[in-house]
Amino acid sequence: MILIVDFGSQTAHLIGRRLRQIGVKVSYAHPEDALAEVKKQKPQGIILSGGPANISENPSLTVDPEIFKFETPVLGICYGWQLIAHLLGGKIKASRKEYGPEDVILDHQDGLFNLPTERFSAIMSHGDTVTKLPKGFTQMGHTKQVDYAAVANEQAKIYGIQFHPEAHHTQFGLEILKNFATICDETIEPLALDPQTIIKEIKEKVGTKKVISAVSGGVDSTVATFLIAKAIGHNVIPVYVESGLMRAGTDDHVRYIFSKLVDSELIIVDARKRFLQKLKGVTDPEQKRKIIGGLYIEIFQEIATKHKDATFLGQGTIYSDVIESKGSKNASHIKSHHNVGGLPKDMKMELLEPLRNYYKDEVREIGRLAGLPEEIVMQQPWPGPGHAVNIMGEVTEKRLAQVIQADEIVTEEMKKAGLYEKVFECFAVMTGAMSTAVKGDARVYAEVVAIRSYDSNDIMTAQWTRIPHEVLAQISSRIVNEVPDVSRVVYDITSKPPATMRWE
């Protein structure tokens, strides 16, 4: 077993997921409990995760230095590496920031860094940088900005890397984790996902009670409800709330799923007026998310009062929702997902979230193994708050109609170009920015629409899509000509990190 000390990184849980993927068991500990857990559990290896804190500003988020005296291999990732340097006599400064992909050049290709190439792209996300190595450490790799992007103390079996090997977009990241597992004398035997275990857990938890299952037509809620239905049959009650914020045609898509794939009686609630009324005058993104989450729960609880023994609310919450909503003790709050941070305190139903500890790619595989068709598990994701988080500022009836029309154009043109099924997600955004245009020889001052398209595996990291210019040109031409009161179109070319998937 490898013990992961969680300093609040957005990807701390992902480190464990990658290790489990290669068959290595993991356990987690908070920094203040790390030494006690090492003594108690006697792990084969220790990983110190990244985190939002900075050593240069506040070195109080730490571990007992005695943790390095057990002759147990230690790997520090990002903040974890900076903390190792700080505790063992190195120096750290707040400088040389890197966010997103950077090239790592290896100075030595052996041990932890026994890789097939000396140069690879890795995901960075840090403000502090180690500027002086502790005694006994050797520089193993660098970037153009950071001298000590990879280091090793082979005698003590302590290693440090400034990048994130757990991120899908870090090349050879999994190989580095495999190398560390080998250094820890762990056996590498890949594990398979098992939907039957999840179904059994649902049966044991729910028993003969009923579940109101929130469905949106998206991958997560469909897979969750599919598993719940396999566990408890007709005791699951799928509910689709037509908020008016979803993509065009979503209601028909949901009807298809819950008439052809899941044998349950679907309830559709038309709540478009309620959502627009609640969102009137609201411009703060967090407030919007919480209002939407609260209204969804209010509607689900109204449905539950009409069904005896409906004591659970099923949701398709996945781990990326949890961590961005501050899912661990030292994590930073990024945004409140409507199904996590937007939940009211006075909820009358108990949550049932069978996919809470899984990532998007795992959810797709679980759905596939459980029997859902490929076109369902591989569809583009769509957020619960829908177009409300694609509209910067107030959600009005006019701006909602604009973004729905612009988004349809994006979808149509990406499909025509054969790109829609190849990208993780693409959509339009009403930016709230205004610019001058000329239409019919007259000056127009109207809103700017942005296009966002990215490639991802688990939503934790993403790269913007290299859409051919001619496709972007067609999308732009159609939006400025067909969508009322739009002045121009821009394309978002920001990776994650630093950007999140959505603008809000």
Beta strands, then each sheet from edge to edge (+ up, - down):
strand 1: 2-5
strand 2: 26-29
strand 3: 45-48
strand 4: 74-77
strand 5: 91-106
strand 6: 119-132
strand 7: 138-142
strand 8: 150-153
strand 9: 158-161
strand 10: 210-215
strand 11: 236-242
strand 12: 267-270
strand 13: 310-314
strand 14: 350-352
strand 15: 425-439
strand 16: 442-456
strand 17: 462-464
strand 18: 486-491
sheet 1: 2+ 1+ 3+ 4+ 9+ 8- 7+ 5- 6+
sheet 2: 12+ 11+ 10+ 13+ 14+
sheet 3: 15+ 16- 17+
sheet 4: 15+ 16- 18-
end
